[in-house]
Amino acid sequence: MPDLTCTLSVDDHKVWLEFDDAIYSAAVRDDPLVELLVKRLDRFVTHHAPGHTGYEVTDLKLLGAALFNILFGQTASLMPGKKGAAPKPQSVGVSLGEVLRDRLAKHQSAGGVFRIALEFNGKAEALGSFPWEFLYIGEPHRTGYFLSQKATLYRVVKPGGQPHFSPNLKAVVAWAVPPTLDHLTSTDKAVEKIRRAFQVTAGCQVEQWPKVTWEFFENKFNNAGPGSIDILHIIAHGRRDGPDVQLAFHLPEEKRLAEETELQKTNPHAVVQRPEWIMVSDLANLLNKRPPGLVFLHACSVGRVNPGVDAFRGAAELIAGAGVPVVIAMQYEIDNTDADVFTAEFYNIIATPGTTIDEGVRQGRLRLAETRPTWGHRRFATPIIFLSDPTAQVVSAPAAAPSLAPDGAGGSGDFAPCPFTGCTNRVKVAGWYCNCPRRRKLIRCANNHPNDPDEERCWRQECQLPLSGASAPPATRPSPQGADGT
């Protein structure tokens, strides 16, 4: 089953859910009480320190269910515009939420990846400030699930630049942690996580820009050359200052000394250690000159989009609008341990050949959700992604080996069960790696079937050719669940 990406577009009064074969529409639920509930719960969740929760999983489910009710609570209509559709809208008799739930269940049972591209237009842009990553399907006090458990939700980059990553990857880790601000995660860890993730599959040159001032950052970026930075990972503190979003850089030493000298005229013991706060709009204008393929904003309080159409947009959205095709950011404050967990998982996944970038975010969210209390902390909804192309990959899958099997057995579009014992995922026959947690390189028989490298013969009962020239008796291990001989 191929991946499925549906688009969820919201305008002033309507929601449009578009699949390849159908378009559904419903009214946005205009209920001031529901929106007030979302805002109050969001504020309640926001104002707790990362490591301490005064809220429970039921509070997060209630927030997610209220969000779901706004977009998916009304009766859906099947719209004209796709092959086989009626010439005018027809009510389907169920809510838009039921349409989504049914499509998701059918697609997942077939083993495909399900994506939702979320975009807000016109007056509906005000809704973009809500934390949609908490979307919850079901009643908070009954059986249900957070959408993040079964699908990838990403926000659409407008306008969308096309991602491009060079064969010889270059990453830059720029960090600024002025002494008066709290310590963020170890910068060395970020450098090592990126380098280690890519060293097996593609290799990656990782350059570090430590304790950066804004002037230093500008000069280094301008002199880096066109298209030379594939991944820009920024570690810094962020804040809102009225309508503006700002990042903290180190104060240039000459400026610091000048301020300190002036203060010491009246206070001999005065010491200047303040940061230099730079508007994210300045950063976006700089990146627009030669946009990196991916920007990772490893900073607190910079992921959210604007709380009103006239307010300053969130850093992630603004940078995405500057032509950066992929932007990862945090919409809540995140503690160092959680940040390290997400960073490691994200880069490990996107370094796997043929794996999409949004899959790295999805797997990173799942890892955060596993931390106790499971799905009971805001951490899983903290990372957000702005994306122009859901098929974007940092490391492309290598070309498939020539297939000696009959037509249809091993083509680049085929999927097969993962050959690793205990894994129920499906893997592209043409791929090198499975997306299960083992992420080990697969080995192939002469018919191009992917196999666990510990096996001596192909595990498929209709094949059982030796692997790597091994001579072994026919394998007796049963085929993994879901084997279909493709």
Sequence and secondary structure as in RCSB ss.txt:
>XXXX:A:sequence
MPDLTCTLSVDDHKVWLEFDDAIYSAAVRDDPLVELLVKRLDRFVTHHAPGHTGYEVTDLKLLGAALFNILFGQT
ASLMPGKKGAAPKPQSVGVSLGEVLRDRLAKHQSAGGVFRIALEFNGKAEALGSFPWEFLYIGEPHRTGYFLSQK
ATLYRVVKPGGQPHFSPNLKAVVAWAVPPTLDHLTSTDKAVEKIRRAFQVTAGCQVEQWPKVTWEFFENKFNNAG
PGSIDILHIIAHGRRDGPDVQLAFHLPEEKRLAEETELQKTNPHAVVQRPEWIMVSDLANLLNKRPPGLVFLHAC
SVGRVNPGVDAFRGAAELIAGAGVPVVIAMQYEIDNTDADVFTAEFYNIIATPGTTIDEGVRQGRLRLAETRPTW
GHRRFATPIIFLSDPTAQVVSAPAAAPSLAPDGAGGSGDFAPCPFTGCTNRVKVAGWYCNCPRRRKLIRCANNHP
NDPDEERCWRQECQLPLSGASAPPATRPSPQGADGT
>XXXX:A:secstr
   EEEEEEE SSEEEEE SS EEEEE    HHHHHHHHHHHHHHHTS TT  SS HHHHHHHHHHHHHHHHSSE
EEEESSSTT  SS EEEEEEHHHHHHHHHHHHHHTT  EEEEEEE GGGGGGGGS GGG EES TTSS EEGGGT
 EEEEE SS       SSEEEEEEE   TTS   S HHHHHHHHHHHHHTTT EEEEEE S  HHHHHHHHHTS 
TT  SEEEEE  EEEETTEEEEEE   HHHHHHHHHHHTTT TT      EEEEHHHHHHHHTTS  SEEEEE T
T S   SSTTS   HHHHHHHTT SEEEEESS   HHHHHHHHHHHHHHHTSTT BHHHHHHHHHHHHHHSSSTT
 SGGGGSEEEEES TT BSS         S TTSS TT EEE  STT   EEETT SB SSTT  B EE TT  E
E TT SB S TTT  BSTT           TT    
